[in-house]
Amino acid sequence: MNKPVGNENDIAVTTRIRLARNVKGLPYPKRMGEAAAEKLIEDVWAAFDNSPLKSELKIYDMNKISDLEKKALVEKHLISAELCVSKVPSVAIISKDEKISIMVNEEDHIRIQVFEQGLEAESAYDMAKKIETLLSEKLRFDYDSEFGYLTSCPTNAGTGLRASVMLHLPAISAAHRINPLLKWAANLGMTVRGLYGEGSKASGALFQLSNQITLGTSEKDIISRFTAASCSLVSEERRICAELFENNYCELTDKSLRSLGIIKNAYMISSSEALSLVSNVCMGANAGIIKNIDTPKLRSALFSSMPALMSLTMDDKGDKARDIKRAQILQEALK
């Protein structure tokens, strides 16, 4: 088996730190003209000229890449759906390892995003701040002494910081404890959303936990509170998984082994079915029912088999062809 990547990566899939920043004196993207939007893109890209990081970055122009490429980037969580439909010139600047994604001219002028495997908020935050510092040498951010960084949406003002972690919570879902979880998160100033963030549904027991409060607190305090809440949720998932294993051993064993058998032997697997099957197998692995399963590897295979991502590399882009290939990808991940 591969060495674990990141902290708590049996449950915490990926951590994202996002900093929203706007340039002082410029209209916000929804009110920008085309020339101003293009100039901002040039200035952001030029800010990396003297940094070794530039050789690791690539620009994706939303007006030049295909709809399929856009969908694939959304599936990877590297860009938002909003960036794809921006009415002004907009780009994503993405690193080769896909740990960094900077959206320019989305809802705000600049959204710096850094991703890490597992629960790694502090290291992701440190990198995001380095990028912010680099950009601030060329650009003057819109900052108010009372309200902090100003943003298009007031809910992001202050620090402009959103910390989020994608969590796999099959036990909490199976125990029908999502509603208490939502209340618990709200009491801590956090929110729980579906797989693709705001407005999306939970699929495959995958949820995103993020901070709600950005104003009247410090960035360091947000990271500290977010990490504590994430660790509590990871512990709760493990506790409920053990509880289910003790009280519903036959049902849990049957569900996880049956799902494993389907993945191993299926000729075709749809994306929605794959989300459910992988969730059940990972829960069985976490409960100790299934041995020698690399759950991060299996989940990585799941995410790489999303429809748009697969279509980019396949000649036959039909649903059946994708479903056949998806079954092969998941089976390979189990070897």
N, C-alpha and C positions, 0 to 999 in steps of 0.2 A: 504493500500500500504506500501511497505517496505521503510525505510528511505533511502534517496539518499546516494550513496557511491562515494566518491571522488568529485572533482570539475567539473562542466560543464558536468556531466555524461549523460545528455540527448543527447549530441552530441559527446563528447569525451568518447570513450569506454574504452581504456586502455592506459597507458603510460609505455614505456619501456626505461630504461637506460642501455646502454651496454658499458663496458670498455674492450678494447682489450689490452692484455699484453703478452709479450714474455719473456722467461727466458734467461738471459745473458749467452752466451757460448754454448747454444744448437742450433743445426740446426733447422730451422723452420719445421713445420709438413710435408710439401711436400718433405723434404730432410732427415727426421728423420729415424733412424733405429727402428726396433720393440722394442729392449731392452730399448733404450732411451725413447721411447714413454710410455712404461709401467712404467719406473722409474718415469717419470714426473707425471703420474696418481697417483702413490703411494705417491709422495711428496705433491701433492695438497691435497689429502685426509688427509694425516697426519697433514697438517697445521691446521686442525680443531680439533685436538685431545683434546686440552685444552679449547675449546669453547663450551658453552651450545648449540650453534647452531647445533653441529654435530648430536645430537639426532633427529633433525628435517630434516636431509638430507638423501637422498637415492641416490645410484649410479646406473645409467643405462648404462650397457656395450653394446656398439653398435654391438659387435661381438656375444652377447648372447641373446639379445631380438629379437623378431620376426619382420618381415617387417611390420606387421600390427601395432605393438606397436610403431615402429618408425614413421609410418604415423600419428598415433594418436598424438604423441608428436609434430610433425610438425604442425598438425591442431591446436594444442593449442598454437603454436608459441613458445614453450619451447625449441625447437632445430631447427636447420636449415637443409635443405635438404642436404647441403654439409657435415654435420657431419655424416649423415647416410651412406655416400659412402667414408668416409675417408679410405685411404690405409694403415694407421697405427692404432694401438690400440687407441681407443677414447672412451670417456664417457661423460655423462651429469650428473651433480650432482644437484639434484632438491629437493627443500623443499617440505614438505607435503602439505603446502597451495599453492604451485606452484607460489609463488611470487619471488622465487630465482631459477635461472637456470645457472649453470656454465658449459660451454662446454670446454672440454679439448682435445686438438689436432684436432681442426677444421682447419680453415685457419691460425689462430694464436694458440700459445700454450694454452692460457687461454682467454676465453671470459665470463666476469661476466655480467649476465643479472638480472635486478630487475624489477618487474612488479607491477603496482598499478592500481586500478580502477579509471576511470575518468582522469582528468588532474592533475597529482600529480608528476611533474618532480622533485621538490626539495626533497621530502621525498624519492623517489626512488633513487635519486643520493646519498643522505646521506647514505642509506643502502649499495649501491654499493661501496662507499668509505670505509665503515667499513670492508667489505669483502676484498677489495684490501689491506687494512692495515694489516689485519689478514694474508693474503697470503704472504705479503712482509716480514713478520717476519721470514719466512722459505725460501723464494725464492727471488733471486735478479733479478729484472726486467731489461730488455734491454733498457737503457735510454741514450740519447745523449744530451749534453749540448746545442747544437744548434737546433736539430730537435725534441727533446722531446722523447716520447716513440716510439720505432721503431716497425713497424708492417710489416706483409707479403705484404700487399697492401699499396702503398704510400698514397692513399687517406685516410687511417686511422691514419697515423703517426701524431705525435704531442701530443695531449691529448689522442688519442685513444678512444674518447668519441662519441658515437652516442645516441642522444636523439630522441625518436620517439613516436608519439601518433597515435592510430587508431581512425579515425574520421568517423562519419556517416554523409554524406553530400548529402542527397536525394534532397534537394531544389536546391543546386548548380548544381547537375547533371541534374535535370529536366529542369532547366533554360539554359542548354547547356553552362555553364560558367566554365567548367573544363580547357579548354585551356588557358583562361586568368589567371586562378588560377596557372597553371604550370609556367607561365611567372612571375607572382607575387612572387611565392616561390623562383624561381631562382634568382631574383633580391635581395632577402633577404639572399641568401646563404643557402636556404632550398631546399628540393626536395620532390615531391609527387609521391608515388608509389601505387601499387595495394594492395589487401588484404594480400598477403604473401610476400610483400617487393619487392626487386629488381627483375625485369623480370616478375613479375606477373601482371595479369589483375585486374582491378577494378571489384568487384562483390558486388551486393546489395548496391551500392553507398558507399562502405567502402574503405577508403583510408588511407595511412600512410604518415604522414608529419614527416620529419627528417632533421637534420642539415647536410649540405654537407661539411662544413669547419671544420677541426679538427686541422690544423697546424697554428701557428702564433696567437693563441688566448688562453684564459684561459678556464678551465672547467666551472668556475662560469659564465663567459661571454656567453659561449655556452648555458648554462641552461637559463640564463636571456633572451637572444635573441629568443631561442626556445619557451619559455613560452609566450613571447609577440606575436610571430607569431601565435602560437596556439590559443591564446585568440582572436586575430584579425579574424582568420578563423572561429572560433565559432560564433563570432558576425556577420560575413558576412552570414553564413548559416542561422542564425535567421532572419536577415534582408531580405534575399531573400525569405525565407519561408513566412514571413509576406506579402511580395510583391506578391507572387504567390496566397496567400490566398485572397488578395484584388482584384487582376486582373483576377484570374482564379478559382474563388470559386467553381463553379459547377464541373469543371473537377477534381480539387484537392479533393473535397469532394467525388465524385464518385469513384475515384481511391482508396482512403484510405478506404472507407467503403466497397467497393467491395472486396478489399484484406482482410479486417477483416472478412467479411462474408465467404470467401473461407477458411481461416484458421479455423474458428469456425465449419465449416460443412464438410470439406474435409475428405475423408477416407484415401487418399494417397497424400503425398506431396514430390516431389523430392527435393534434396538439392539446386539445382539452382533456382527452383521455390520458395523455402522457403526464400532464400536470397532476392528475389524481393518482395515477399509478406510482409515480416517483415519490409523491408525498407519503403514500402508504408504506413504501419500501423504506424510506428514510425514518419513519416513525418506528418501524420494526427494528431497524438497526439501532436507533437510540434506546429502544427498550431492551436490547440484547437478544432479541429473538433471531435476527439475521446476523450472521457473522461474516467478517471479511468483506464488507461492503465499504467502498470509499465514497461516502455520501457527498462530499464536495465535488468529486469527479463526476458522479452521477447527475447532480444538479447542474453542473457546468455543461454536460452533454444535453440536458433538457433545454437549457437556455439557448444553446447553439442550434437547436432544432426547431426554433420558432419559425413560422411560415416565411416571413420576408427574408430572414437570414439564409434559409435554405434555398430559396428561389434565386438568390444572387449567384449561386454556384452550380445550379442545375439547369440543364438544357430543357428538360420537361418540367414545367412549372405548375403542372396540374396537382390537384389535391391528392389523388391516389399515389402519384410518384413521390410526393413529399411524405406521405404517410408510410410508404414502404421504406424510404431512406431513413425516416425518423426511428423506425423500429431497429434498423441496423445500427444507427448511432448509439442508441441506448444499450443495445446488446453488447456493443464493443466496449462501452464504459463499465460494464459489469465484469469484464474479463480481468 
